[in-house]
Amino acid sequence: MEEPGSFAWGNCLRTDALDRHRLQERRSPERELRERYSDSGGDYTGRRNGQGLTLGWHPSSRWSAAVGGMRNAIRFDEGRFTVRTATLRIDHAPSTQLAGSLPLQWANVSHELGASGRLRWQWQPGRELLFYVDRLGYTGEQRDTLPDQTRALLKLVWTLER
């Protein structure tokens, strides 16, 4: 899965300098649907031209879902390529102390399919448990040649006060 500010070929994008235009319509929390469109471009050692669209659904105060896509056309002196990503995300927060999310993302250039599970539980102020599981697999021709990766992180936060 691509991290903000990076992409294939080992070159780094300065995302803070690239975001030129961003349009987001925010509706009141009572509305179930929301959408976001972003358009960006900029100069570094090449040129990036990207557009993205995310549609969100918020049927209740506890549940939300979003589906989106992004297109980034990357151009260098050495060559050019277009990265397309598709995302799906489901969030559930039954209370302010407990929240979880399940994001899924696919990218066409790397043929990576990533899925994550994230859980945050705060049983009292200053004490919380975070558990993340990330699964990265490949599609297309790379499916049989590259191994899948699974990572898990368990974090305990304990705030000490004097």
C-alpha positions in Angstrom: 0.0 0.0 0.0 1.4 3.4 -0.9 2.3 5.7 2.0 1.6 9.4 1.6 4.5 11.0 -0.2 5.9 7.9 -1.8 5.4 5.8 -4.9 7.2 3.2 -7.1 10.8 3.8 -8.5 12.0 5.1 -5.1 11.4 8.8 -5.8 9.8 10.9 -3.1 6.9 13.3 -3.6 6.6 16.4 -1.4 2.9 16.0 -0.7 2.7 19.3 1.2 3.8 21.2 -1.9 1.7 19.2 -4.3 -1.9 19.6 -3.1 -3.2 22.5 -5.2 -6.9 22.1 -5.3 -9.2 20.3 -2.9 -13.0 20.5 -3.0 -14.9 18.8 -0.2 -18.6 19.1 0.5 -19.4 18.5 4.1 -22.9 17.9 5.0 -24.4 18.0 8.5 -24.0 14.8 10.6 -27.7 14.1 10.1 -27.1 13.5 6.4 -26.2 9.9 5.4 -24.2 10.6 2.3 -21.0 12.6 1.8 -18.6 13.0 -1.1 -15.1 14.4 -1.5 -13.2 15.3 -4.7 -9.6 16.2 -4.8 -7.4 17.4 -7.6 -3.6 17.9 -7.2 -0.5 18.4 -9.2 3.0 19.8 -8.8 6.6 19.8 -9.7 9.4 17.9 -8.1 11.8 15.9 -10.3 8.9 15.3 -12.6 5.1 16.0 -12.7 2.2 14.5 -10.9 -1.4 15.0 -11.9 -3.9 13.4 -9.5 -7.6 13.2 -9.1 -9.6 11.3 -6.5 -13.2 10.8 -5.5 -14.6 9.3 -2.3 -18.2 8.6 -1.5 -19.2 8.1 2.1 -22.3 6.7 3.8 -23.1 7.3 7.4 -26.3 5.5 8.2 -26.1 6.0 12.0 -23.9 7.6 14.6 -22.1 4.3 15.0 -21.6 3.1 11.5 -20.0 4.6 8.4 -18.6 3.3 5.1 -16.7 4.9 2.2 -15.7 3.8 -1.3 -13.2 5.7 -3.4 -10.7 5.9 -6.1 -7.7 7.9 -7.0 -5.7 8.4 -10.2 -2.2 9.8 -10.2 -0.4 10.3 -13.5 3.4 10.4 -12.8 5.8 11.8 -15.5 9.6 11.8 -15.3 12.3 12.3 -18.0 12.9 8.6 -17.7 9.3 7.6 -18.3 5.7 7.8 -17.2 3.0 5.7 -15.5 -0.4 6.1 -14.0 -1.3 4.8 -10.6 -4.9 4.0 -9.9 -6.1 3.0 -6.4 -9.4 1.8 -5.2 -10.4 1.9 -1.6 -13.2 0.6 0.6 -13.6 1.3 4.3 -16.1 0.3 7.0 -16.0 2.0 10.5 -17.8 1.1 13.6 -17.8 3.1 16.9 -20.3 1.8 19.4 -19.1 4.3 22.0 -16.4 6.9 22.5 -14.3 4.2 24.3 -14.4 1.6 21.5 -13.9 2.0 17.8 -12.8 -0.2 14.9 -12.2 0.1 11.2 -11.7 -2.2 8.2 -10.0 -0.5 5.3 -9.2 -2.3 2.0 -7.0 -0.8 -0.8 -5.8 -2.0 -4.2 -3.2 -0.3 -6.5 -2.8 -1.2 -10.2 1.0 -0.5 -10.6 2.2 -2.6 -7.7 -0.8 -5.0 -7.9 -1.0 -4.8 -4.1 -4.2 -5.6 -2.3 -4.0 -4.5 1.3 -6.5 -5.1 4.1 -6.3 -3.8 7.7 -8.2 -4.3 10.9 -7.9 -1.6 13.5 -9.3 -1.6 17.1 -9.1 1.0 19.8 -10.4 0.5 23.3 -10.1 3.1 26.0 -11.3 1.4 29.2 -10.6 4.6 31.3 -9.1 8.0 30.7 -5.3 7.6 30.1 -5.5 3.9 29.5 -6.1 2.4 26.1 -5.4 -0.6 24.0 -4.7 -0.4 20.2 -4.6 -3.5 18.0 -3.8 -3.4 14.3 -3.5 -6.2 11.8 -2.3 -5.5 8.3 -2.4 -8.0 5.4 -0.7 -7.3 2.1 -1.2 -9.6 -0.9 -0.7 -9.4 -4.6 -2.9 -9.8 -7.6 -2.2 -10.5 -11.3 1.1 -12.1 -12.3 2.8 -11.2 -9.0 0.3 -13.4 -7.1 2.5 -16.5 -7.4 5.9 -14.9 -7.3 5.8 -12.6 -4.2 4.9 -13.7 -0.7 1.9 -12.2 1.2 2.8 -10.2 4.3 0.9 -10.0 7.6 1.8 -7.6 10.4 0.2 -7.2 13.8 0.8 -4.5 16.3 -0.5 -4.4 19.9 0.0 -1.2 21.8 -0.9 -0.4 25.4 -1.1 3.2 26.4 -0.8 4.0 30.1 -0.6 7.7 31.1 1.1 8.3 34.4 0.1 11.4 36.3 1.9 13.0 39.2 
